[in-house]
Amino acid sequence: MKIEDDFKDVHVLLHPMRFRIVELLAEKPMHINELSNALRKERRLISYHLLVLEEHGFLSSKYELSEQPNSKGKAIRKYSVTGKVEEVFSELKKRL
């Protein structure tokens, strides 16, 4: 990886909102409503940051059927972190 690419990845990941999203998703996969509630932020703001993280390879997502009483049986999109998060942090630690 080039230094420019590494810097871009670190810059994307270290945005305060995106960093917090990654922290939460590292604990367990979540859907947007869970993230919105945990962060006390609007869904559309969370959605924007999820899109950025997914576009840069830090997150993956898949659809599952909800088990929640108010949305049981509906398809929901769950997000989880990828191995790229650890790769970028490891590389950052080496360079510091």
C-alpha positions as CSV (number, residue, x, y, z in Angstrom):
1,M,0.0,0.0,0.0
2,K,1.2,3.5,-0.7
3,I,1.4,6.1,2.0
4,E,-1.2,8.2,0.3
5,D,-3.7,5.3,0.4
6,D,-2.8,4.6,4.0
7,F,-3.4,8.2,5.0
8,K,-6.7,8.3,3.2
9,D,-7.9,5.1,5.0
10,V,-6.8,6.5,8.4
11,H,-8.5,9.8,7.6
12,V,-11.8,8.0,6.8
13,L,-11.6,5.7,9.9
14,L,-10.6,8.4,12.4
15,H,-13.6,10.7,11.8
16,P,-15.2,10.8,15.3
17,M,-18.6,9.5,14.2
18,R,-17.2,6.8,12.0
19,F,-14.7,5.7,14.7
20,R,-17.5,5.3,17.2
21,I,-19.6,3.4,14.7
22,V,-16.7,1.0,14.1
23,E,-16.2,0.6,17.9
24,L,-19.9,-0.4,18.4
25,L,-19.9,-2.7,15.4
26,A,-16.7,-4.4,16.6
27,E,-18.7,-5.5,19.7
28,K,-21.5,-6.9,17.6
29,P,-23.2,-6.5,14.3
30,M,-26.0,-4.0,14.3
31,H,-28.6,-2.5,12.1
32,I,-29.0,1.2,11.5
33,N,-31.8,1.7,14.1
34,E,-29.6,0.2,16.8
35,L,-26.7,2.4,15.8
36,S,-29.0,5.5,15.7
37,N,-30.3,4.8,19.2
38,A,-26.8,4.0,20.6
39,L,-25.3,7.2,19.2
40,R,-28.4,9.3,19.6
41,K,-28.1,10.6,16.1
42,E,-30.5,10.7,13.2
43,R,-30.7,7.7,10.9
44,R,-29.7,9.7,7.8
45,L,-26.5,10.9,9.5
46,I,-25.6,7.3,10.5
47,S,-26.6,6.1,7.0
48,Y,-24.1,8.5,5.4
49,H,-21.2,7.3,7.6
50,L,-22.1,3.7,7.1
51,L,-22.0,4.2,3.4
52,V,-18.5,5.9,3.6
53,L,-17.2,3.1,5.8
54,E,-18.6,0.4,3.5
55,E,-17.3,2.1,0.4
56,H,-13.8,2.1,1.9
57,G,-14.0,-1.6,2.9
58,F,-14.2,-1.1,6.7
59,L,-17.7,-2.6,6.9
60,S,-19.7,-5.3,5.3
61,S,-23.5,-5.7,5.4
62,K,-26.1,-8.4,4.9
63,Y,-29.8,-8.6,5.1
64,E,-31.5,-10.7,7.9
65,L,-35.0,-11.2,9.1
66,S,-35.8,-9.1,12.1
67,E,-36.7,-10.8,15.4
68,Q,-37.8,-7.6,17.0
69,P,-41.4,-7.6,18.1
70,N,-42.4,-4.4,16.2
71,S,-40.6,-5.5,13.0
72,K,-40.6,-9.3,13.2
73,G,-40.1,-11.0,9.8
74,K,-39.0,-7.8,8.0
75,A,-35.7,-7.7,6.2
76,I,-33.1,-5.5,8.0
77,R,-29.6,-4.8,7.0
78,K,-26.9,-5.6,9.6
79,Y,-23.5,-4.1,9.5
80,S,-20.2,-5.6,10.8
81,V,-16.6,-4.6,10.7
82,T,-14.1,-6.2,8.2
83,G,-10.5,-7.2,8.8
84,K,-9.4,-3.9,7.1
85,V,-10.1,-2.0,10.3
86,E,-7.4,-4.0,12.2
87,E,-5.0,-3.8,9.2
88,V,-5.2,0.0,9.1
89,F,-4.8,0.3,12.9
90,S,-1.8,-2.1,12.8
91,E,-0.2,-0.2,10.0
92,L,-0.8,3.1,11.9
93,K,0.8,1.7,15.0
94,K,3.9,0.6,13.1
95,R,4.4,4.1,11.7
96,L,3.9,6.0,14.9
